[in-house]
Amino acid sequence: MSDRPQIIIGVTGASGVVYGHTALKTLKELGVETHLVITRAAEMTIKYELGAHARSFEELADHRYAINDVGAPISSGSFRTLGMLIAPCSIRTMSEIASGVTGNLMSRAADVVLKERRRLVLMVRETPLHLGHLRTMATLAEIGAVIAPPLPAFYAEPQTVDDLVNQSVYRALDLFGLDAPATKRWGVDLDKGARG
């Protein structure tokens, strides 16, 4: 067992795979051990959105597991982690987790995190949302998941797309008690008095 904190990172095929990549980079800088699961759809999205290969994610992770490897260590509650961040989280993955159906390692690992009362954070990427989506999110919140869509924090005065992405990822990592030093915090790093 590692003496470093461990976290599971899931990357699905929803738009916004840069959130998962940024999370892996940040966690590496923080010295957190990462256990990565990438869906097949995410591998395609990585090519479309980043012009990269899934290997660029694997190189940042400490461990990567195949999507169908339901015997991986992260599929058991006896494997202790801080929890799991799915960044981005597709509606399909979100729905599978909410139903308790564990058809692959992504949903199985998420289900284990929930049953062990660990933190599951879903950076859901979809808009607009219909009532079925909202009901699914309510179910997830009731069973212990945190729904954390990556929304821009304009109070942080972002200058680039990277600024927007980083702040969303840093705030998601806050939910695990992990402090990325570059996080901009209202009333701490930002002068709220200047806002009038």
N, C-alpha and C positions, 0 to 999 in steps of 0.2 A: 504494500500500500504506500502510495506517495505521501510525503510529508508536506507537500504543497497543496493548497486548496485546488479542488478539481471542479470543472463545470462542463456540461454537455452543450455543444453548439449544434443546432440543426439549421440547415439551409434548404429551403424548398424552392419550387419553381416560380413563385410569385415575383413580380418585378421588385427590384431593390436588393439584389444579391450583394451589393456593395455594403449593406448593413452587416451581413455576416462576415464579410472580409475584414471590415473595420473592427468588428468585435474580436476576431481572432488576433489581429495585429495588436490591439490594445491589451488583450489578456496576456499575450506573450510578453509585452512590456511590463505588465504588472506581476509577472512570475506565476501566473495561474495556469495549471495544467488543463489542457483542453482535449475533449473527446468529441470528434466531429462525425456527423452524419449528413450526407448530401443526397437528395433525391435525384432521380434520373432527369426529371424536369428541370431541376436546379442546374445540372450540368449544361443543359441547353441554354438556359437563361444566362449563365456565366459567359458563354460564348457570345450571345447576342448583346448583352449589356456591357461587358468588360473587355470583350475581344480576347478573353483568356481561357485557360483550361482549368478544370477542377484541381489540377496539381498545384496551382498557385494558392489554393485554400489548404490543401494537404500539407504544404511546406510550412505553413504557419501553425498547424495543429500538432499536438504531441501524439495523438492517436486518431486514425480514421477507420471507420467501420463501414462495410458494405450495407446498403439499405435493406437487404434481405437477411442480414446476419443476426437473426433473433436470439442467437446464443452468445452474443457479445457481452462483455462484463456489464455494460450500461443497461442491459435488459433485466438486471436483477437488483432488487432493493437492498441486497447486502453490499452492493458497490456504492460507497458513500461519496456523494457530491454535494456541492452547494445547490445544485438544481440544474435547470435546463433553460437555455435561451434559444428560441426559434426565430431567426432573423434572415430573411423575411419569413413570415408564416402565411401560407396560402389558405384560402377558404376550405379547400379540400382537406388539408392536414388539420386545420382547426376543427372541422366537422367530425373527422375520424376520431380525434382525441376526445371530443365531447361525448361521442356515442359509446366510448369504451371499447371500440373495435380496434384491435391492434394488428393490423395487416402487414406491418413492416417495422423495422427497428426504430424509425422516427416516432411513430405513434406508440410503440411499446415502451420506449424510453420515457416518453412524456407521461404515459400512464403510470409507470413506476414512480416517477417523481411525484405525481399527485398522490398516489396511495401511501407513499412514505412521508407525506406532508412537507415536502421540500418545495422550493420556489420554481414555478413554471411561468416563464414570461414569453408571451406571444406577440411579436411585432407584426401584427396582421396588416397586410397590404391589399386593400380593396376599397373601392368607393365608386358609386354610392352603395350603401348597404340596404338590403331589403329586410323585411321582418324576420325571415328565416335566419339570416345572418345574425341579427340582433338577438334573437332567442337563443341561438347557439352560444353567442358570447355570454349571455346571462347565465346559461347552464354552466359554462366554464368558470365564470366568476363564483358561482355557488359552490363548485367543487374544489376551488382553491387556486385556479389559474389567475394570472394577471394579464389583462389585455392592454398592451402598450403600443398602439399604432405609432409609427415614426412620424411625428408631426413637427413642423419647424418651430423652433423657439426664437421668435424674432427679438425678444428682450436681450438675447445674447449677441445681437448685432452681427449676424453672419455676413461675411463678405464673399464667400465662395460656396459652391455646392458641398465641398468637403466639410466646411464649417457646419452646415446643416446636418449632414450625415453624422459627423462626429458627436455633436451635441445630443442627437437622438440616441446614439449607441451608449454614450457615457451615462445618460439618464437611465437607460435600461440596466446598465451594470450597477448603478446605484441600488437597484432593487435587490441585488445579491449582497449588498454591503461592501461592494468593491468601489474604490475611489480612484477614478482616473484623474490625475492632477490637472489636466487641461479643461476639466468641466467648468463651465461658467455658471456661477450660482447667483441668483437674484439676491441683492442685499449684502452679498459678500464680495463677489468679484465685480459686480456692476453697481454703479451709483444710482440707486433708485430715486434719489432726490433730484437728479438732473432731468428726470422724465417729466417733472411738473405735474 
